[in-house]
Amino acid sequence: MVNLTAMSGFLLMGFSDERKLQILHALLFLVTYLLALTGNLLIITVITLDHRLHSPMYYFLKHLSLLDLCFISVTVPQSIANSLMGNGYISLVQCILQVFFFIALASSEVAILTVMSYDRYAAICQPLHYETTMDPSACRHAVIAVWIAGGLSGLMHAAINFSIPLCGKRVIHQFFCDVPQMLKLACSYESINEIALAAFTTSTAFICLISIVLSYIRIFSTVLRIPSAEGRTKVFSTCLPHLFVVTFFLSAAGFEFLRLPSDSSSTMDLIFSIFYTVIPPTLNPVIYSLRNDTLKAALRKMLSKEELPQRKMCLKAMFKL
């Protein structure tokens, strides 16, 4: 146990104190991290190189993969390093940066999922106006707004959470600097800044959720009126993966963040943290590619023996530029 009395950092308890379990946790997280990196990098690469995928839907999907790539990189590598070294200490600066990037990327992910649901609504319910509504300029502005909104959210959370006086030992029963766990260390929960921040975060997430739900109500009502079974299948193949990702991510994160800190057990916190920090970035590329025939065809083409040398030349030319 690190002596925290003379240090300003925190002690992350992680999953276990046993050395063998720490090594097992590091290996499992390392495999998961490599899978997430590979899957998301493949999505980003194939969408960038294949001109058939230069549409708003795949443009937003590319940014979702980029967010997933950054999101899992905020927590998992630090946890792997702590387990391998058998030392859960994290400095104050590292913890502040982890909270900032974690909240910023999580907020951006919720925002990009909301934008993606509106894109599907515009494409299916308003096809005649789709090219005007989702023109390249509008898509770029939407993505810029997503990243800026996430950055501001992360900045507010980091500033307010680390201005709260802490009481007792600085021990966090988590494998990263998780905001709900850090609130357990606060001397009181009655700060007006905490209440305002919680209200702002909850209301923003609720607005995003309502927007997604309304979009899909309109989408499904439109899809059910399509006479062709093949047409309905094609629409569902692009909408269902997005709906699954939204439901999985928001339900797991919402369950964890909306609970009162005093009501949460360490075991449940660890389990649910994996569901919204590790699993979504790893499964998102698989979910989107499994039901999307266009994306699967582009992946097969990019990885084929005929196309691979050409892709290597393109990548070399890109790096030279």
C-alpha positions in Angstrom: 0.0 0.0 0.0 1.4 3.4 -1.0 1.8 5.9 1.8 -0.6 8.7 0.6 -0.2 10.9 3.6 2.8 12.7 2.1 1.5 12.6 -1.5 -1.2 14.4 -3.3 -2.3 11.6 -5.5 -4.7 8.7 -5.2 -4.6 4.9 -4.8 -6.6 2.9 -7.4 -7.6 -0.3 -5.8 -8.4 -2.1 -9.1 -9.8 -5.6 -9.2 -7.6 -7.6 -6.8 -4.6 -7.5 -4.4 -3.4 -11.0 -5.5 -0.5 -10.9 -7.8 -1.7 -13.7 -10.1 -5.1 -12.0 -10.6 -3.4 -8.7 -11.3 -1.3 -10.3 -14.1 -4.4 -12.0 -15.4 -6.3 -8.7 -15.4 -3.4 -7.0 -17.2 -3.4 -9.7 -19.9 -7.1 -9.6 -20.4 -7.2 -5.9 -20.6 -4.2 -5.9 -23.0 -5.9 -8.4 -25.4 -9.1 -6.3 -25.2 -7.2 -3.1 -25.8 -5.4 -4.5 -28.9 -8.8 -5.7 -30.3 -10.3 -2.3 -29.8 -7.3 -0.6 -31.4 -7.4 -3.0 -34.4 -11.1 -2.8 -35.0 -11.4 1.0 -34.7 -8.3 1.6 -36.8 -9.7 -0.7 -39.5 -13.0 1.3 -39.5 -11.2 4.6 -39.7 -8.8 3.4 -42.5 -11.4 1.8 -44.7 -13.8 4.8 -44.5 -10.9 7.1 -45.3 -9.6 5.2 -48.3 -12.8 3.9 -49.8 -14.5 6.7 -51.8 -17.8 4.8 -51.7 -18.0 5.4 -48.0 -17.6 9.2 -48.2 -21.1 9.8 -47.0 -22.4 11.5 -43.8 -23.3 8.2 -42.2 -19.8 6.8 -42.5 -18.2 10.2 -41.8 -19.9 10.2 -38.4 -19.0 6.5 -37.9 -15.4 7.3 -38.5 -15.5 9.9 -35.8 -17.3 7.5 -33.5 -14.4 5.0 -34.0 -11.9 7.8 -33.3 -13.7 8.7 -30.1 -13.8 5.0 -29.1 -10.1 4.7 -29.8 -9.3 7.7 -27.6 -11.9 6.7 -25.0 -10.4 3.3 -24.2 -6.9 4.7 -24.3 -7.7 7.0 -21.4 -8.3 4.3 -18.8 -7.1 0.8 -20.0 -3.3 1.4 -20.6 -3.0 3.0 -17.1 -4.8 0.1 -15.5 -2.6 -2.4 -17.3 0.6 -0.6 -16.2 -0.7 -0.4 -12.6 -1.5 -4.2 -12.5 1.9 -5.1 -14.0 3.8 -3.0 -11.5 1.5 -4.0 -8.6 1.2 -0.4 -7.7 -2.2 1.5 -8.0 -0.8 4.9 -7.2 -1.9 7.7 -9.6 -0.7 11.3 -9.3 -3.0 14.2 -8.9 -2.1 15.6 -12.4 -2.7 12.2 -14.0 -6.1 11.8 -12.2 -7.2 15.3 -13.3 -6.2 14.6 -16.9 -7.9 11.2 -16.8 -11.2 12.7 -15.5 -11.0 15.5 -18.1 -10.4 13.2 -21.1 -12.8 10.6 -19.8 -15.7 13.0 -19.4 -14.9 14.9 -22.5 -14.8 11.8 -24.7 -17.8 10.2 -23.1 -19.8 13.4 -23.6 -18.6 13.6 -27.2 -19.7 10.0 -27.7 -23.2 10.7 -26.5 -23.3 13.8 -28.8 -22.0 11.9 -31.9 -24.6 9.1 -31.3 -27.3 11.8 -31.2 -26.0 13.3 -34.4 -25.9 9.8 -36.0 -29.6 9.2 -35.0 -30.6 12.5 -36.7 -28.6 11.6 -39.8 -30.6 8.3 -40.1 -33.8 10.2 -39.5 -33.0 12.7 -42.2 -32.0 9.9 -44.6 -35.1 7.7 -44.1 -37.8 10.2 -43.2 -36.7 13.1 -45.4 -34.8 11.6 -48.3 -35.6 14.4 -50.8 -34.0 17.0 -48.5 -31.2 14.8 -47.2 -28.4 16.1 -49.4 -29.3 19.7 -48.5 -29.7 19.0 -44.7 -26.6 16.8 -44.3 -24.3 18.6 -46.8 -20.5 18.4 -46.1 -20.4 21.7 -44.4 -23.2 20.8 -42.0 -21.5 17.5 -41.2 -18.2 19.2 -40.4 -19.9 21.8 -38.2 -21.8 19.0 -36.4 -18.5 17.1 -35.7 -16.8 20.3 -34.5 -19.7 21.0 -32.2 -19.4 17.5 -30.8 -15.7 17.8 -30.0 -16.1 21.3 -28.5 -19.1 20.3 -26.3 -17.2 17.3 -25.0 -14.2 19.4 -24.2 -16.2 22.0 -22.3 -18.0 19.2 -20.4 -14.7 17.6 -19.4 -13.3 21.0 -18.4 -16.3 21.7 -16.1 -16.2 18.3 -14.5 -12.4 18.4 -13.8 -12.5 22.0 -12.5 -15.5 21.4 -10.1 -14.7 17.9 -8.9 -11.1 18.7 -8.0 -12.1 21.9 -6.2 -14.1 19.8 -3.7 -12.5 19.3 -0.2 -11.6 15.6 0.3 -11.8 13.8 3.7 -10.2 10.6 4.7 -7.8 8.3 2.8 -7.5 9.0 -1.0 -8.4 5.5 -2.0 -10.6 5.0 -5.1 -12.2 1.6 -5.4 -12.0 1.6 -9.2 -9.3 0.9 -11.9 -9.4 4.6 -13.0 -10.3 8.0 -11.5 -14.1 7.5 -11.7 -16.2 10.6 -10.8 -18.9 8.7 -8.7 -16.1 7.0 -6.7 -14.3 10.3 -6.2 -17.4 11.9 -4.8 -17.3 9.3 -2.0 -14.2 11.0 -0.8 -15.8 14.5 -0.6 -16.4 16.0 2.8 -20.0 16.9 1.9 -22.3 16.6 -1.1 -24.1 19.9 -0.6 -22.0 22.2 -2.8 -24.0 24.4 -5.2 -21.5 23.7 -7.9 -21.9 19.9 -7.5 -25.7 20.2 -7.7 -25.5 22.5 -10.7 -23.1 20.3 -12.5 -25.1 17.1 -11.8 -28.3 18.9 -13.0 -26.6 20.1 -16.2 -25.1 16.7 -17.0 -28.4 14.9 -16.3 -30.5 17.3 -18.4 -28.0 17.3 -21.3 -27.9 13.5 -21.4 -31.7 13.4 -21.1 -32.1 15.8 -24.0 -29.8 13.6 -26.1 -31.7 10.5 -25.1 -35.1 12.0 -26.0 -33.8 13.2 -29.3 -32.6 9.7 -30.2 -35.8 8.1 -29.1 -37.9 10.5 -31.1 -35.7 10.0 -34.1 -36.1 6.2 -34.0 -39.9 6.5 -33.4 -40.2 8.4 -36.6 -37.7 6.0 -38.4 -39.5 2.9 -37.4 -42.9 4.3 -38.3 -41.6 5.2 -41.7 -39.8 1.8 -42.2 -43.0 -0.2 -41.4 -44.7 1.6 -44.3 -42.1 0.4 -46.8 -43.8 -2.2 -49.0 -40.6 -4.0 -49.9 -39.1 -6.5 -47.4 -35.7 -6.0 -49.0 -36.0 -2.3 -48.4 -37.0 -2.7 -44.8 -34.0 -5.1 -44.2 -31.6 -2.6 -45.7 -32.8 0.2 -43.5 -32.8 -2.0 -40.4 -29.2 -3.1 -41.2 -28.0 0.5 -40.8 -30.2 1.5 -37.9 -30.2 -1.5 -35.6 -26.4 -1.5 -34.9 -26.6 2.2 -34.0 -29.7 1.6 -31.7 -27.9 -1.3 -30.0 -24.8 0.8 -29.3 -26.9 3.7 -28.0 -28.9 1.5 -25.7 -25.9 -0.4 -24.3 -23.7 2.7 -23.7 -26.3 5.0 -22.2 -28.0 2.4 -20.0 -24.7 1.2 -18.5 -23.3 4.7 -18.0 -26.6 6.1 -16.8 -27.1 3.3 -14.2 -23.6 4.0 -12.8 -23.6 7.8 -12.8 -27.2 8.4 -11.6 -26.9 6.3 -8.5 -26.0 8.0 -5.3 -22.4 7.4 -4.3 -23.4 6.0 -0.9 -25.6 3.4 -2.5 -23.0 1.8 -4.8 -20.9 -1.2 -3.9 -17.3 -1.6 -5.1 -18.0 -4.8 -6.9 -21.0 -3.4 -8.8 -19.0 -0.3 -9.7 -16.2 -2.3 -11.2 -18.6 -4.5 -13.2 -20.6 -1.6 -14.6 -17.5 0.5 -15.3 -16.3 -2.2 -17.7 -19.7 -2.1 -19.5 -19.3 1.6 -20.4 -15.5 2.0 -20.6 -14.1 -1.2 -22.1 -16.8 -3.2 -23.9 -18.4 -0.4 -26.2 -15.1 0.7 -27.8 -14.2 -3.0 -28.4 -17.6 -4.1 -29.8 -18.6 -1.1 -31.7 -16.5 -1.9 -34.8 -17.8 -5.5 -34.8 -21.5 -4.4 -34.4 -21.3 -1.9 -37.2 -19.5 -4.1 -39.6 -21.5 -7.3 -39.0 -24.8 -5.9 -40.4 -23.5 -3.5 -42.9 -22.9 -5.2 -46.2 -21.2 -2.1 -47.8 -18.7 -1.8 -45.0 -18.0 -5.5 -45.0 -17.4 -5.4 -48.8 -15.1 -2.4 -48.4 -13.1 -4.2 -45.6 -12.8 -7.4 -47.7 -11.6 -5.3 -50.7 -9.1 -3.4 -48.6 -7.6 -6.6 -47.1 -7.6 -8.5 -50.4 -4.3 -9.4 -52.0 -5.0 -7.3 -55.1 -5.8 -4.1 -53.2 -3.3 -4.4 -50.3 -0.2 -3.2 -52.3 -2.2 -0.2 -53.7 -3.4 0.7 -50.2 0.2 0.6 -48.9 1.2 3.0 -51.6 -1.6 5.3 -50.8 -0.7 5.3 -47.1 2.9 6.0 -47.9 1.9 8.9 -50.1 -0.3 10.2 -47.3 2.5 10.1 -44.7 4.9 11.8 -47.1 2.5 14.7 -47.5 
